[in-house]
Amino acid sequence: MPTRWLTSSDLYPAETGLTLDDGLDELVTKVAAANPNTVVVLNNAEPVLMPWLDDVAAVLEMLYPNQEGGWATADLLLGNSVPQGRLPVTYPASLASTMTRNPDYPERVATESGNATFSEGLDIGYRWYVHTNTSVLFPFGYGLSYTSFEYSNPNFAAASPSQQQSPSGLNYEVSCSPDDADAVFSVSFKVTNTGSVKGVEVPQVYIGPPADAASTYPDAQFAAIALVGFANVELEAGASTSVSIGIREKQLSFYNVNTTSWEVAKGERPVYISKNAEDAVFSGHVQV
């Protein structure tokens, strides 16, 4: 495929939103028709639509890899390195399926005042797509390796896991919490590389609201699911490892506007061990 440097206006023209401009979609389609073993490499800052997705062999999303991006791309395509990144945003199925074009939010498409009201509250990004059950092209947290993985032996326990990754690399605790509070509970499971080559898996843990949130916390908003932890697990072919992800108190809390303080949302809460925001492998409950 011929090399062409793109500008931001190429990728995101105002009149087409997330569509590649300047005939690039047509170019990919024609190349794929001539050679179905085509791999599309994307260097972009935001999601793009992929009308040609079913016609190509693979898509390598590099985002903006900067100075060493060429070497990194070559290593990934040649198999010298394995992909291990996960999407930090949701890739929509169409422009019409995005929040900005949703009829529930008419002020997003055009506004004369210059102001936009974000009335969805916490339901932004992947949370909005899950909340509205909107079909997507690729969900938040999605990513593939050159192998396959199997999850087993899930356990949801109200106990603190080991605090740091062990020297053997078998135990993990990764948290998005900004403080150093002890984990309130841990989620553990086993990951096995069931393929024939080394690979990297990124299991993710999401949590839902208390079952009685509407009556117990009527002034608070909770997302249907929220990412509370993840791990980066590298395994040789056929190898297995135990993974433990600690969930901290701050991640179970909401900001109480009445008391102007953080408060733990107590009750029975659903927990999901997932491969991405829309692919839960196991689910369980914890009592907070």
Backbone as a ProteinNet text record, in pm:
[ID]
protein_1_A
[PRIMARY]
MPTRWLTSSDLYPAETGLTLDDGLDELVTKVAAANPNTVVVLNNAEPVLMPWLDDVAAVLEMLYPNQEGGWATADLLLGNSVPQGRLPVTYPASLASTMTRNPDYPERVATESGNATFSEGLDIGYRWYVHTNTSVLFPFGYGLSYTSFEYSNPNFAAASPSQQQSPSGLNYEVSCSPDDADAVFSVSFKVTNTGSVKGVEVPQVYIGPPADAASTYPDAQFAAIALVGFANVELEAGASTSVSIGIREKQLSFYNVNTTSWEVAKGERPVYISKNAEDAVFSGHVQV
[TERTIARY]
85.4	0	88.9	62.5	148.9	146.5	261.4	273.3	225.8	149.5	101.7	91.2	153.6	144.4	11.1	-56.1	-187.2	-181.1	-270.1	-284.5	-412.7	-431.3	-553	-676.9	-665.8	-781.6	-813.2	-711.2	-735.7	-821.9	-783.5	-848.9	-982.8	-994.9	-1116.7	-1176.1	-1215.6	-1278	-1412	-1443.6	-1564.1	-1690.8	-1694.1	-1818.7	-1845	-1744.4	-1764.8	-1737.4	-1693.4	-1674.3	-1563.8	-1595.8	-1496.7	-1457.1	-1492.6	-1460.7	-1325.6	-1243.2	-1116.7	-1145.7	-1071.1	-1097.6	-1007.5	-1028.8	-941.4	-933.9	-1044.7	-1048.5	-975.5	-937.7	-858.8	-938.8	-1067.2	-1149.5	-1160	-1176.9	-1186.4	-1054.3	-943.1	-811.7	-794.1	-829.5	-817	-905.3	-1025.6	-1118.6	-1062.6	-1003.1	-948.9	-825.2	-739.6	-620.3	-660.7	-759.4	-804.6	-869.8	-936.4	-997.8	-890.4	-778.1	-668.4	-588.4	-580.4	-504.7	-575.1	-655.4	-728.6	-637.8	-509.4	-415.1	-356.3	-434.8	-391.9	-403.8	-302	-303.9	-306.3	-403.2	-415.3	-352.9	-257.4	-194.9	-248.2	-305.8	-363.8	-274.3	-244.6	-178.1	-276.5	-344.3	-452.8	-468.9	-537.8	-554.8	-690.2	-786.8	-922.1	-977.7	-1089.6	-1149.7	-1186	-1180.3	-1224.3	-1318	-1405.3	-1493	-1415.6	-1453.3	-1380.5	-1477	-1530.8	-1626	-1564.1	-1433.3	-1360.6	-1312.8	-1354.9	-1299.7	-1310.7	-1424.1	-1443.6	-1366.3	-1305.3	-1234.8	-1083.5	-1030.9	-886.5	-852.7	-725.3	-681.4	-668.8	-625.4	-604.3	-593.4	-613.4	-593	-500.4	-394.9	-302.1	-319.5	-377	-400.9	-278.1	-202.1	-80.8	-103.5	-220.2	-243.8	-129.6	-72.2	41.2	168	243.6	361.1	486.2	479.1	589.5	718.5	833	962.5	996.9	974.6	1012.1	896.8	791.4	674.3	700.5	788.1	818	880.8	979	1044.8	946.4	865.1	768.2	666.2	619.4	522.9	582.8	706.1	773.7	790.6	831.5	850.2	719.9	610	480.5	434.4	450.9	407.2	491.2	618.8	707.8	705.4	634.2	626.2	742.5	826.6	937.3	888.5	774.2	708.1	561.5	495.6	354.1	269.5	156.3	67.5	19.1	19.6	-28	-107.9	-128.6	-208.3	-356.8	-434.9	-579.8	-639	-753.3	-812.3	-850.5	-806.7	-842	-975.3	-1038.1	-1168.1	-1251	-1379.6	-1469.8	-1465.3	-1463	-1473.1	-1618.2	-1691.3	-1833.3	-1855.8	-1975.1	-2010.8	-2044.3	-2091.1	-2125.7	-2127.7	-2124.8	-2131.4	-2266.7	-2370.8	-2505.2	-2519.9	-2433.4	-2445	-2367.2	-2303	-2228.3	-2320.5	-2275.8	-2356.7	-2383.2	-2287.4	-2303.6	-2417	-2452.8	-2562.9	-2688	-2686.7	-2801.4	-2913.8	-3037.9	-3148.5	-3179	-3131	-3151.6	-3065.1	-2966.8	-2876.8	-2867.9	-2978.9	-2980	-2882.4	-2845.9	-2755.1	-2613.7	-2582.2	-2446.7	-2422.4	-2526.7	-2509.7	-2487.1	-2566	-2551.3	-2606.9	-2539.7	-2586.9	-2556.9	-2653.9	-2635.2	-2568.9	-2583.1	-2528.8	-2379.3	-2328.8	-2187.3	-2164.2	-2271.2	-2260.5	-2320.9	-2265.1	-2318.9	-2342.1	-2459.2	-2494.5	-2466.7	-2379.1	-2345.3	-2435.7	-2557.7	-2658.4	-2645.8	-2553.6	-2539.9	-2463.3	-2403.3	-2334.4	-2216.5	-2218.7	-2107.8	-2105	-2214.5	-2224.1	-2156.7	-2024.9	-1945.8	-1854.7	-1805.3	-1714.8	-1781.1	-1706.4	-1757.5	-1880.1	-1890.6	-2005.5	-2136.4	-2132	-2253.3	-2296.3	-2201.2	-2234.5	-2293	-2238.6	-2291.4	-2428.9	-2443.4	-2570	-2684.1	-2655.1	-2759.3	-2766.1	-2678.1	-2674.8	-2658.8	-2571.1	-2544.5	-2435.2	-2461.2	-2361.9	-2240.7	-2122.4	-1999.1	-1916.5	-1817.7	-1725.3	-1623.5	-1557.6	-1465.7	-1488.2	-1506.3	-1532.3	-1405.4	-1424.5	-1315.9	-1244.6	-1110.7	-1032.9	-1006.8	-1053	-1037.2	-894	-847.8	-715.7	-685.8	-609.7	-574.9	-424.9	-385.7	-245.8	-229.1	-111.2	-90.7	-119.7	-194.4	-228.8	-366.4	-407.2	-537.7	-520.3	-617.5	-608.2	-737.6	-724.2	-839.2	-834.7	-950.8	-961.5	-1030.1	-989.5	-1051.3	-1035.3	-1101.2	-1089.7	-1112.8	-1224.2	-1248.9	-1279.2	-1237.1	-1264.6	-1279.7	-1383.8	-1411	-1406.7	-1304.1	-1283.3	-1265.6	-1323.3	-1308.9	-1181.3	-1070	-939.8	-839.2	-735.8	-632.1	-537.2	-507.8	-411.5	-269.1	-172.3	-33.9	-21.3	59.2	58.9	138.4	231.3	312.9	327.8	366.6	392.1	511.4	498.1	607.1	720.8	844.9	957.8	932.5	851.4	825.3	725	660.2	562.3	429.8	403.6	281.8	164.1	187.7	78.3	77.3	-40.8	-54.2	-154.3	-124.3	-225.2	-211.6	-305.6	-302.1	-429.2	-415.9	-532.6	-526.4	-642.8	-650.8	-669.8	-667.1	-691.6	-576.5	-604	-497.8	-431.8	-486	-426.6	-369.4	-314.8	-247.7	-328.9	-459.5	-544.1	-536.3	-552	-548.7	-667.9	-648	-757	-868	-991	-1106.7	-1137.7	-1124.1	-1140	-1055	-1038.5	-956.4	-1033.7	-997.1	-1052	-935.3	-945.5	-836.1	-888.1	-799	-836.1	-708.8	-722.8	-609.8	-619.2	-506.5	-500	-403	-445.1	-362.5	-347.6	-224.6	-198.8	-226	-336.3	-376.6	-328.2	-248.6	-198.4	-60.1	2.7	132	248.6	221.7	329.3	310.3	415.1	408.7	311.7	244.6	151.2	127.3	53.9	22.2	-129.3	-183.7	-326.2	-343.4	-451.9	-479	-619.4	-631.4	-761.6	-802.1	-931.6	-984.3	-1096.6	-1107.8	-1213.1	-1303.2	-1432.3	-1532.7	-1628.6	-1685.3	-1780.4	-1906.8	-2019.4	-2147.6	-2197.1	-2312.5	-2365.7	-2429.4	-2451.7	-2524.7	-2663.8	-2715.1	-2845.2	-2956.6	-2944.5	-3048.5	-3003.8	-2919.5	-2863.3	-2970.8	-3076.2	-3179.5	-3249.4	-3270.5	-3339.1	-3243.4	-3124.1	-3027.9	-2953.1	-2922.4	-2847.3	-2923	-3038.9	-3123.1	-3061.5	-2967.6	-2906.8	-2776.8	-2735.6	-2608.3	-2632.5	-2539	-2544.5	-2434.2	-2466.4	-2368.7	-2368.8	-2250.8	-2240.8	-2279.7	-2332.5	-2368.5	-2247.4	-2133.2	-2005.4	-1898.3	-1796.6	-1683.3	-1555.3	-1453.9	-1324.6	-1259.4	-1220.4	-1156.5	-1019.3	-979.2	-846.6	-815.9	-687.6	-645.7	-506.4	-461.5	-327.2	-269.4	-138.6	-68.9	4.8	-42.6	5.6	73.6	202.8	278.7	307	270.6	284.3	342.1	430.1	478.3	367	380.7	279.5	258.5	133.1	100.6	114.7	168.5	191.9	66.5	61.6	-48.7	4.7	-78.6	-41.2	-165.9	-146.8	-255.5	-247.9	-362.3	-369.7	-461.9	-417.6	-500.5	-502.5	-621.2	-636.5	-709.5	-644.8	-702.3	-787.7	-903.8	-994.7	-992.3	-965.2	-946.7	-1074.8	-1074.3	-1192.6	-1238.5	-1144.8	-1182	-1258.3	-1227.3	-1294	-1436.5	-1470.2	-1605	-1686.3	-1629.3	-1690.5	-1753.6	-1843.5	-1902	-1894.3	-1903.1	-1896.9	-2037.1	-2057.4	-2186.9	-2197.2	-2281.4	-2291.2	-2356.8	-2432.3	-2499.2	-2402.1	-2307.6	-2209.2	-2075.4	-2064.6	-1940	-1821.4	-1841.2	-1734.3	-1752.5	-1643.9	-1650.1	-1712.1	-1795.7	-1867.2	-1866.6	-1834.3	-1835.5	-1979.2	-2006.7	-2139.7	-2151.8	-2220.4	-2228	-2342.3	-2331.8	-2432.3	-2370.8	-2453.4	-2405.3	-2381.2	-2257.4	-2222.2	-2171.3	-2216.6	-2169.4	-2026.6	-1948.7	-1810.2	-1790.3	-1717.9	-1699.1	-1550.4	-1508.1	-1374	-1389.1	-1325.9	-1356.7	-1232	-1252.2	-1146.8	-1154.6	-1272.2	-1292.2	-1425.3	-1468.3	-1587.5	-1714.4	-1712.9	-1834.8	-1818.7	-1710.7	-1686.3	-1647.4	-1747.3	-1723.8	-1707.1	-1597.7	-1571.8	-1638.4	-1627	-1689.5	-1757.8	-1860.2	-1924.9	-1951.4	-1950.5	-1975.8	-2027.6	-2039.1	-2086.9	-1999.4	-1983.8	-1913.3	-2003.2	-1991.6	-2067.3	-1976.1	-2006.8	-1922	-1978.5
-119	0	124	222.3	339.6	418.3	476.1	554.9	697.1	750.6	887.5	947.8	1063.8	1131.3	1204.5	1190.2	1249.6	1365.1	1460	1569.7	1548.9	1629.8	1618.6	1645	1735.6	1764.9	1647.5	1567.2	1447.5	1349	1328.6	1225.6	1268.2	1396.8	1439.8	1565.9	1561.6	1678.5	1706.4	1833.5	1872.1	1816.8	1807.3	1768.3	1618.5	1537.3	1392.2	1327.4	1404	1349.6	1248.5	1120.2	1016.3	939.2	989.9	921.7	967	873.2	908.9	988.1	1094.4	1183.8	1152.4	1228.6	1228	1091.2	1018	890.8	776.8	792	688.4	560.1	573.2	453.3	378.2	453.4	392.2	325.1	388.5	331.8	197.9	193.4	68.5	-39.1	-3.4	-99.3	-158.2	-73.4	-120.6	-208	-169.2	-249.8	-385.3	-386.5	-511.6	-602.7	-542.7	-622.2	-692.1	-623.4	-682	-781.7	-756.1	-845	-851	-953.8	-965	-976.8	-1005	-1018.3	-882.4	-779	-641.9	-613.3	-549.2	-503.8	-351.3	-292.5	-148	-99.9	-8.3	51.1	192.9	220.7	351.9	433	556	654.7	769.2	774.1	870.3	905.1	1013.5	1059.2	1024	991.3	963.6	845.4	789.5	677.5	715.9	618.3	637.2	523.6	548.9	445.1	357	231	136.9	58.8	120.5	50.1	-67.7	-74.4	-179.8	-290.7	-287.9	-377.4	-524.8	-566	-707.5	-749.3	-654.1	-685.7	-697.7	-661.9	-666.7	-777.1	-816.2	-925.5	-880.6	-756.5	-708.6	-557.4	-500.6	-357.7	-342.3	-265.5	-236.9	-90.3	-66.5	69.9	115.6	208.4	259.1	391.7	456.2	590.8	681.9	763.1	848.6	795.8	708.4	647.1	734.8	849.3	946.6	892.3	936.3	920	775	684.8	545.2	461.3	528.9	456.4	364.8	406.7	323.4	191.6	198.4	76.2	-12.2	50	-26.8	-96.2	-25.3	-83.3	-201.9	-184.9	-293.4	-415.9	-394.2	-507.3	-582.2	-508.6	-572.3	-650	-591.8	-658.1	-781.3	-778.2	-890.8	-996.1	-968.4	-1065.2	-1060.5	-957.3	-943.6	-896.7	-833.5	-792.5	-832.8	-839.6	-877.1	-756.5	-735.1	-625.6	-647.3	-541.2	-553.8	-432.6	-335	-219.2	-250.4	-166.4	-178.9	-42.2	-39.9	86.1	171.8	298.3	387.8	457.8	434.1	493.6	390.3	418.5	332.9	373.9	275.4	302.8	278.2	383	368.1	293.9	234.6	163.6	260.5	378.9	480.7	616	721.1	855	876.9	818.9	835.6	769.4	671.6	600.5	666.8	779.3	849.1	940.9	978.6	1064	1199.3	1249.4	1382	1386.7	1270.8	1266.3	1200.6	1174	1110.8	1212.1	1177.5	1273.5	1314.6	1237.5	1275.3	1394.6	1427.5	1538.5	1631.1	1697.6	1779.9	1896.8	1940.2	2055	2021.5	1890.9	1852.2	1874.4	1860.6	1872.8	2017.5	2106	2248	2330.5	2437.1	2525	2668.6	2755	2895.5	2972.3	2921.7	2994	2971.7	2866.3	2834.8	2748.7	2711.8	2627.7	2490.5	2388.2	2252.7	2200.2	2146.8	2094.7	1944.9	1903.9	1762.9	1699.3	1670.1	1621.8	1473.3	1403.5	1259.6	1227.9	1328.9	1306.2	1211.9	1101.4	1006.1	918.6	915.9	826.3	886.4	897.7	947.7	835.7	849.9	748.8	611.8	508.8	372.5	353.2	431.4	416.2	449.9	547.1	583.7	472.2	413.2	305.3	185.3	154	43.2	78.5	199.6	244.8	242.9	282.3	289.6	163.8	66.5	-58.5	-31	62.4	100.5	12.3	-44.5	-129.3	-47	-104.6	-33.9	-118.4	-54.6	-127	-202.4	-130.2	-189.6	-122.7	-199.4	-139.5	-89.1	-3.6	42.6	-78.6	-75.1	-184	-299.7	-289.5	-399.6	-405.5	-526.4	-543.8	-691.3	-725.1	-862.8	-884.1	-1008.5	-1047.8	-1147.9	-1207.7	-1308.7	-1449	-1456.5	-1584.3	-1572.6	-1672.8	-1671.8	-1700.9	-1657.1	-1672.9	-1728.2	-1802.1	-1857.6	-1815.8	-1776.5	-1737.6	-1850.9	-1870.7	-1974.5	-1940.2	-2017.7	-2008	-1867.6	-1804.8	-1671.4	-1675.7	-1571.4	-1561	-1414.6	-1384.8	-1248.5	-1249.6	-1188.2	-1199.6	-1063.1	-1048.7	-924.9	-931.8	-924.2	-930.5	-856.1	-804.8	-730.3	-826.6	-805.9	-889.8	-844.6	-917.6	-873.4	-735.6	-651.7	-511.1	-477.9	-562.9	-532.7	-656.7	-635.7	-748	-826.4	-957.6	-1040.3	-1047.2	-1081	-1091.4	-1191.7	-1295.1	-1394.7	-1346.4	-1233.7	-1179.4	-1252.8	-1331.3	-1411.8	-1339.5	-1244.6	-1177.1	-1029.4	-977	-840.3	-765.6	-640.5	-553.1	-420.4	-388.7	-265.1	-188.7	-65.2	11	149.9	204.9	340.5	442.5	397.8	487.2	584.3	712.7	811.1	808.8	732.3	731.1	594	579	455.9	374.1	392.7	317.4	168	85.4	-58.9	-103.9	-214.8	-270.2	-319.5	-291	-335.4	-481.3	-518	-657.4	-684.7	-810.4	-847.4	-940.3	-935.9	-1023.9	-1105.4	-1235.7	-1320.8	-1423.7	-1467.2	-1564.3	-1615.6	-1714.1	-1774.6	-1741	-1706.1	-1678	-1776.5	-1839.2	-1936.9	-1895.4	-1899	-1875.9	-2006.6	-2012.1	-2136.1	-2143.6	-2046.3	-2044.6	-2105.5	-2079.5	-2142.2	-2044.9	-1916.5	-1817.9	-1733.8	-1662.7	-1574.3	-1460.7	-1415	-1304.9	-1229	-1119.9	-1035.5	-1017.4	-1043	-1023.2	-912.6	-836.6	-728.8	-749.6	-837.5	-855.3	-728.8	-701.8	-579.1	-614.2	-534.2	-554.8	-431.2	-455.3	-349.1	-374.6	-268.1	-281.3	-203.7	-254.4	-188.5	-124.8	-60.1	9.8	-86.8	-42.5	-125.7	-157.6	-275.5	-318.9	-222.7	-161.2	-69.7	76.2	106.9	242.9	349.3	321.5	422.3	466.9	373.5	408.7	451.6	391	422.7	552.3	576.5	696.9	769.9	824.7	884.6	1005.7	1072.5	1191.7	1161.9	1035.1	997.9	927.2	943.3	874.1	770.2	652	545.3	496.4	469.1	412.6	265.6	214.7	72.9	-14.8	24	-39.6	68.1	46.1	138.6	58.1	91.5	24.1	56.6	-47.5	-25.2	-90.9	-167.8	-229.5	-307.3	-333.1	-412.4	-466.4	-558	-614.4	-638.2	-631.7	-659.5	-792	-896.2	-1032.2	-1086.3	-1110.3	-1167.4	-1313.8	-1400.6	-1544.7	-1611.4	-1707.5	-1791.9	-1887.6	-1945.8	-2039.7	-2152.8	-2178.6	-2287.7	-2255.8	-2139.4	-2104.5	-2047	-2057.1	-2002.9	-1919.1	-1831.5	-1751.3	-1712.2	-1687.4	-1638.3	-1486.9	-1422.6	-1276.9	-1231.9	-1133.5	-1076.3	-925.7	-868.7	-724.6	-668.1	-575.6	-515.9	-394.9	-384.9	-273	-187	-60.4	28.9	103.7	154.2	219.9	336.9	415.7	533.3	493.4	374.8	329.5	281.4	263.7	223.2	341.4	460.2	578.4	669.5	755.1	859.9	990.3	1100.3	1230.3	1273.1	1282.7	1321.6	1474	1527.5	1673.4	1736	1655.8	1709.4	1728.1	1634.1	1643.7	1698.4	1720.7	1766.2	1679.3	1549.6	1456.5	1325.8	1246.1	1115.6	1014.5	927.8	829.3	694.6	588.2	453.8	411	364.8	315.7	170.8	150.3	17.2	-64.3	-194.2	-285.9	-392.7	-477.2	-581.1	-521.4	-538.6	-476.7	-581.2	-574.4	-669.1	-636.3	-740.6	-725.5	-813.3	-760.5	-831.5	-844.8	-966.6	-991.6	-996	-902.1	-881.8	-870.7	-890.6	-866.5	-724.5	-664.1	-524.8	-481.7	-361	-307.3	-383.1	-463.7	-533	-683.8	-736	-879.8	-933.1	-953.2	-1006	-1157.6	-1207.3	-1351.2	-1414.4	-1346.1	-1392.5	-1274.9	-1305.8	-1203.4	-1259.6	-1172.2	-1212.6	-1093.7	-1107.8	-999.2	-988.9	-868.8	-846.5	-762.2	-785.6	-707.8	-600.4	-475.7	-364	-306.8
0	0	0	-83.4	-89.3	40.5	72.6	194.5	169.2	263.1	250.5	389.7	410.2	539	547.8	662.3	680.9	779.2	759.9	855	933.8	1038.8	1118.6	1034.7	938.5	853	760.9	726.8	647.9	725.7	851.3	931.3	986.6	1021.9	1089.5	1027.4	900.9	840.9	906.7	923.8	997.2	934.9	801.6	736.4	741.4	771.3	771.4	905.9	1004.2	1138.1	1147.7	1160.1	1184.8	1059.9	943.9	819	765.2	720.4	657.5	530.3	509.8	398.1	279	173	55	-11.9	-11.5	-82	-15.2	111.6	177.8	200.1	233.7	249.7	116.8	9.8	-122.2	-160.2	-122.5	-151.2	-80.2	49.4	124.7	62.2	24.7	-35.2	-163.9	-248.5	-376	-354.7	-261.7	-233.3	-177.5	-86.6	-26.2	-130.3	-228.9	-334.5	-419	-437.4	-514.8	-431.5	-300.1	-210.7	-75.5	-51.1	76	198.2	174.7	286.5	324.8	310.7	341	490.4	545.3	685	684.2	748.2	756.3	887.3	878.2	996.4	1011.9	1127.4	1153.7	1247.3	1205.7	1291.5	1307.7	1418.3	1435.5	1582.8	1608.3	1745.7	1803.8	1718	1762.8	1683.8	1727.3	1654.2	1511.2	1422.7	1285.4	1248.2	1151.9	1100.7	1002.8	992.1	907.2	819.6	714.8	628	554	550.3	480.7	575.1	700.4	802.3	763.1	710.1	675.5	551.8	482.4	357.6	376.5	494.6	516.8	615.9	614.7	702.2	846.6	868	1005.1	1005.4	1123.4	1145.9	1265.5	1247.4	1356.3	1394.7	1510.6	1558.4	1637.2	1579	1643	1714	1688.5	1740.8	1696	1785	1748.5	1815.8	1750.8	1814.8	1813.8	1742.3	1743.2	1682.9	1734.3	1667.6	1634.5	1726.7	1705.2	1649.9	1603.6	1556.2	1438.2	1347.5	1231.1	1271.2	1361.5	1408.4	1484.7	1569.8	1648.9	1558.8	1456.5	1364.2	1290.1	1243.4	1170.5	1260.5	1385.4	1478	1502.1	1512	1534.8	1411.5	1294.7	1171.4	1141.3	1177.2	1150	1259.8	1368.2	1476.9	1573.1	1563.4	1657.9	1795.1	1798.1	1921.2	1911.6	2025.7	2025.6	2067.1	2002	2042.5	2185.8	2264.9	2401.9	2448.9	2359.8	2396.6	2395	2460	2460.3	2429.1	2362.2	2319.4	2439.7	2441.9	2552.2	2532.5	2417.4	2385.4	2310.4	2296.6	2219	2072.2	1984	1840.3	1798.5	1759.3	1727.8	1596.8	1585.8	1462.1	1350.5	1386.3	1287.6	1356.9	1278	1335.7	1402.7	1346	1401.7	1537.8	1567.8	1695	1807.9	1780.5	1884.8	1964.3	2081.8	2167.3	2102.7	2026.7	1966.2	1865.9	1808.3	1712.2	1770.2	1899.4	1962.5	1981.9	1943.6	1956.2	2100	2196.2	2336.4	2376.6	2291.1	2320.9	2199.8	2164.3	2042.4	2047.7	2168.2	2177.9	2132	2113.5	2073.5	1924.5	1843.9	1699.2	1658.8	1712.6	1680.8	1795.9	1827.3	1933.1	1895.7	1913	1879.2	1992.7	2113.7	2228.6	2246.1	2182.9	2202.2	2324.4	2394.1	2512.7	2485.6	2548.4	2538.8	2679.3	2703.4	2834.4	2839.1	2929.4	2942.8	3047.9	3008.5	3101.5	3133.7	3068	3092.6	3220.3	3282.9	3408.9	3395	3470.7	3469.7	3345.3	3271.1	3156.3	3033.4	3041.8	2930.3	2881.7	2759.4	2705.8	2698.8	2736.6	2728.5	2817	2924.2	3014.7	2943.9	2853	2779.6	2685.6	2614.9	2522.2	2595.6	2713.3	2792	2846.9	2899	2958.8	2857.8	2734.8	2631.9	2546.3	2574.6	2497.9	2348.5	2317.1	2177.9	2118.3	2002.4	1936.1	1893.3	1906.1	1872.1	1775.7	1715.4	1628.4	1712.9	1803.9	1900.2	2035.6	2142.1	2272.9	2340.9	2438.7	2524.9	2585.3	2585.7	2643.2	2549.2	2423.1	2327.8	2276	2251.3	2192.1	2174.7	2070.8	2041.4	2052.7	2070.6	2069.1	1955.4	1943.5	1840.3	1892.7	2001.3	2060.9	2123.9	2197.9	2264.2	2412.6	2493	2637.6	2694.1	2801.2	2871.9	3017.8	3072	3211.9	3288.4	3414.9	3497.3	3645.6	3728.7	3875	3930.4	3898.8	3953.4	4102.8	4173	4315.3	4353.2	4427.7	4472.9	4624.8	4682.9	4826.9	4891.7	5010.6	5087.9	5169.1	5099	5164.5	5080.5	5145.3	5073.6	5005.2	4878.1	4807.1	4839.1	4787.2	4801.5	4740	4798.4	4761	4636.6	4599.3	4482.4	4396.4	4272.2	4182.8	4235	4240.2	4291.6	4190.4	4235.9	4142.9	4031.2	4057	3954.4	3850.6	3878.6	3785.6	3787.7	3892.8	3895.8	3958	4044.8	4112.5	4076.9	4056.8	4012.4	4099.2	4124.8	4180.6	4108.8	4025.5	3949.5	3981.3	4024.1	4064.4	4006.7	3974.3	3922.1	4033.9	4157.3	4269.8	4288.4	4317.8	4334.1	4471	4564.9	4698.2	4730	4851.8	4891.2	4990.4	4992.7	5085.7	5053.8	5157	5137	5054.1	4981.8	4902	4993.3	4957.7	5034.5	5003	4876.5	4838.2	4715.2	4684.3	4569.2	4476.8	4351.8	4249.5	4194.8	4203.2	4156.1	4057	3969.7	3867	3801.4	3717.6	3647.8	3499.6	3439.1	3295.7	3231.2	3122	3050.8	2904.5	2855.6	2713.4	2640.6	2567.5	2500.9	2355.9	2314.5	2177.9	2165.2	2051.1	2021.1	2028.6	2060.9	2071.2	2197.4	2235.1	2351.2	2323.2	2426.7	2409.4	2538.3	2526.2	2640.5	2649.1	2765.6	2790.6	2895.2	2881.9	2977	3036.2	3136.5	3201.4	3276.3	3275.4	3336.1	3432.9	3538.3	3637.2	3639.5	3626.6	3629.6	3745.7	3798.2	3908	3876.7	3924.2	3903.6	4032.7	4029	4146.1	4246	4369.2	4465.1	4412.9	4450.2	4400.5	4439.3	4556.5	4605.2	4598.4	4500.4	4491.5	4477.2	4400.1	4374.6	4502.2	4595.1	4719.6	4829.3	4832	4937.7	4910.2	4783.5	4745.7	4634	4662.7	4557.7	4489.5	4554.2	4495.3	4422.2	4420.8	4358.4	4225.7	4134.5	4006.2	4001.8	3952	3937.5	3793.7	3742.7	3608.1	3611.8	3500.7	3492.4	3517.7	3464.3	3494.7	3498.7	3578.6	3585.8	3603.1	3525	3535.2	3669.3	3743.8	3874	3883.8	3784.9	3790.6	3664.7	3643	3528.1	3555.7	3474.3	3487.1	3348.9	3337.9	3213.1	3230.9	3163.5	3186.8	3062.1	3070.2	2958.7	2986.1	2891.7	2910.6	2787	2811.3	2703.6	2660.6	2543.5	2494.5	2593.7	2628.6	2719.9	2867.1	2901	3041.2	3105.3	3237.9	3315.7	3430.1	3482.1	3598.1	3676.1	3803.8	3887.9	3892.8	3881.3	3880.6	3993.2	4068.6	4175.3	4159.2	4150.3	4132.1	4253	4322.1	4441.8	4410	4473	4453.8	4579.5	4563	4675.9	4714.2	4833.9	4888.9	4803.1	4751.9	4672.4	4546.2	4494.4	4373.1	4398.7	4524.1	4562.2	4613.7	4602.9	4662.8	4558.9	4606	4523.9	4601.7	4530.8	4597	4637.8	4768.3	4822.6	4822.8	4735.9	4722.9	4845.4	4919.5	5038.2	5155	5167.2	5275.7	5226.4	5095.4	5030	5070.7	5061.9	5098.7	5021.6	5016.3	4952.3	5046.7	4992.1	5073.1	5002.4	5076.4	5018.5	4993.1	4871.6	4835.8	4881.5	4992.4	5052.6	4994.4	5014.3	4964.2	4876.3	4818.4	4728.1	4590.1	4540.3	4413.1	4314.2	4189.3	4088	4044.8	4020.4	3975.5	3852.6	3754.4	3628.4	3596	3567.9	3514.9	3363.1	3293.4	3151.7	3065.1	2936.7	2838.2	2783.9	2793.2	2757.1	2818.4	2790.1	2855.2	2821.4	2714.3	2673.1	2664.4	2717	2708.5	2846.2	2931.9	3065.8	3059.8	3115	3117.6	3239.6	3354.6	3477.5	3546.2	3622.1	3703.7	3842.9	3940.6	4078	4155.9	4286.2	4371.3	4495	4544.2	4670.1	4760	4889	4985.6	5042	5013.2	5057.4	5186.8
[MASK]
++++++++++++++++++++++++++++++++++++++++++++++++++++++++++++++++++++++++++++++++++++++++++++++++++++++++++++++++++++++++++++++++++++++++++++++++++++++++++++++++++++++++++++++++++++++++++++++++++++++++++++++++++++++++++++++++++++++++++++++++++++++++++++++++++++++++++++++++++++++++++++++++

